[in-house]
Amino acid sequence: PSLYFGVNRNSDSETIKSHYSETGVSTVDLPDGSRVFLNEGAEITYPAVFKQERAVQLKGEAFFEVMSDPVNPFTVRSGKVMISVLGTSFNVKSKAQTSDIEVYVKTGKVRMALEESDRFITLQAEEVGLTENAELNRILQEDPNYISWKTKDFKFVDTKLTDVLRELEESYHVEIQTGGVDLSQMRITTSYNEQYIDAILETIGTAFGMEVSHSDDAYVLTK
C-alpha cells in the first residue's frame, strides 16, 4: 500500500505529488510513463506534469524503469547525489545510518554525480556506484539477490541458513524466529521465483525437519 499526497498550486503543471510506501513494495507510474517500485519506507516526490526536465526526489530505496527520451533527461536526487539517465533501469538505495547512496544499474547507463562538485562517474549495466566519505566509487555487482526485494527471485548457493532467513526477512518485511533451534551448521543451495514467503518457509521447514507456524507478526521455525 502507498500513501498519496498532493499539493495544489496555481495549475496542474505545478502540482507536486508524493508517494510513501508504508508497508511492502508500492508501484508508482510517473507522468512520462516511467515506473518506480518503492521499497518499504521509501518516498518519492515529483511534479504532476514533467516539463523539459523529468526530475524526482527519493528517500529510501527504489527501482526505476525509465522511459527513453533523448531530449528530456530523467534525474533522481537522493541525499547529495544526482542520478541522470535517458532510458534505463536502475536501483537507488540511501542508507539512513550513514547517508551513503548506492546506485545499481540493471540496464543502460547512468551518470552519478555529487552535488556542489564536479565529481561524477558513469555506470554501466551490473555496476554499482556508491558514496563513501564524500567520494564516488565503483564496484561490480555480484550479489544475485541485490534487488530481490523487488523481483522476489532468490538464488542461494551453499549459503548459511541464517543468511537466507535474514535475506527473506529484509525482502518480505517479516520477522522470522527460530524458537531456539541451532542453525549454525545448516546450509542450503536453492532458488525461489516469485513465491509467497509462506511457501518458501514451508520448503525450508521440510528440508531441515522443522515446523513452521505464524504467531502475531512473526513466523516461527521449531524442531
N, C-alpha and C positions, 0 to 999 in steps of 0.2 A: 504494500500500500504506500501511497505517497500523499503528502500534504501539499496543497497548491495555494500560492499567494499571488494576488495581482494588485499592482499599484496603478490606479488610473490617473493619467495626467491629461494633457490637452487633447491628445489624439491617440488612436490605436498604435500609431507608429512610435509613440514614446512610452507605451505601456511596458513596464518591467515585470517579468514573470519569474517566479521562484518555485522550485520543486524540492522537497525534502523527503528522502526515503526513510521513513520511520522504522519499518521492520522489513527484513528481507531485501530483495532486489526489485527496483522500480524501473520502468521503461518510460523515457520521455522523448517524444518526437518534436524536433525543433522546426522553426518556420521554413527552413530551406530543405526539409526532408531528411536531414541527418537524424540519426537516432543515438540516444545516450542511455546506457544502463547504469543506474546509480546503485552502488553497494550500500548496505545498511549504514545509516548515519551520514550519508553524503548529501550535499545540497548544491544545486546548480541554479544560477541566476542568468537571465538573458532577456533581450528585448523581444516584444511580441512580433515585431517586424524587423528583419535584417535589412540594413541599407547596404552601402558599399562593403563594409566590413562585417563579417559574421563573428561576433565576439561574445564569449560566455565566460562566466566566473564559476569556479568549482572549489568546494570544500569537501574533503574526504576522498573517496575512491570512485572512479567511474570508467567505463569502457565506451569509447566513441567510435561510431561508424559514420564517417563524414562523406557527404555527397560531394563529388568532384565539381569544382567551379574555378577554372584557372584565372578568372577575372577578379573574383572576390575571395580573398584568403579567409580561412577559418582559424580563429585564435582562441586559446583557452588560457585564462590566467588562474594560477593556483599558487597561493603564497607569493613568493617573489620570483616566480618563474612564468615566462610566457612561452606557450607552445603554439607554433604556426604550421598549418598544413594546407594543402589544396584539396586532396581527396585521399583518405586512408582510413585505417582502423588502428586504434592505439588505446593503451590503458594509462591513466594518470592516478597516482596514489600519493596523497600527502600524509605524512606521519605526524600525528598530533604531539607525540612526546618530544620530537626533535625539530619539527617544522621542515624536515627534509622532504624533497619531492622526488618521486621516481616516475619515469615515463617509459613505457614498454611499447614498442612498435610491432604490431601484428602484420600489417601490410603497408606498403608505400614508404614514404619518407616523412620525417618530422623534424622541424627546426626547434630546438630547445634553447632558450636564451634567459640569462639573468637580467632582471630589470635594473635600470640605472647603471648599466655597464655595457661594454662592447663584447662580452664573452658569450659565445654560443657554440653549439655542436649540432651537426646534422646526423640524425639517427636513421639507420636502415632497418629493414624487417628483422625481427628476432634480436634486436639490440635494446638495451636498457640504458637510459641516461639518468644520472642521479646527482643530486646536490649533496656535497659534503664539505662542511667548513667554508661555505660561500664559494666553492669551486664546482665545476661541472666535470663529471667523469662518465666514462662509457664502459659497459661490460656486455658480454654476450649472455642472452637469457637461456639458461639451461634447466630451469625448473619446469617440468611438464605440467605442473599444477598451478602455475602462476596466476592464471585467470579462471581457475576452476570455480570461483565464487560466481562467475557469470555463466560459464558453459555447462557446469555440473558434470564435466568429464574429468576423470581422475586416472592416473597411471602410477602404480607403486611397484617398485622392483626391489625385492628383499629389504623391505622397509620395516623399521620398528613399528609395532602396532600402536605404541604410544604416539608416534609421529603421525600415523594415519588418522587416529582419532582426533588429534589436535587440528589437523587439516580439515577434517569433516566438521568439527565444531566451528571453525572460522568461516567455512564456505556456506554452511547451512544456518549459521547463527543459532546454534543449540548448545546445550550443555550435556556432556556425556560423562557419567560417573562409572567407576569400575568396581564399586562395592568391596574394596579391599583386595581384589584379585591382583596377583603379581604378574604384570605384563612385561617385565624386563627382558625375558628370554623369548618373547613371542615376536615373530617377523612374518611378513606376508608379501606375496607377489600377486597382484591382481589389477584389474581395471574396472571402472564403473562409468557408464554412459547415460547421463540424464535420468538417473534413478532417484526415487524418493529416499530420504535418509532412513526411513523405517526399513525399507527393503535392503539397503546396504548393511545396516546393523544386524539384520536377521542373517545375512550370509556370513558376516564376521562371527556372529554368535555360533552358528552351525560349524564353521571351520575350526573354532577353538573350544567347542563344547561348553559354551556359555549361554545362559538365558538372558533374553532382552526384555526389559519392562520399561514402562513410561510412567514417571511419577512427577506430578506437578509440572514444572518446566524443564525437567531433565530426563534423559534416557539413562538406564542403569543396566550395566552388564554384570552378571553374577555367575558363579560356578554352581 
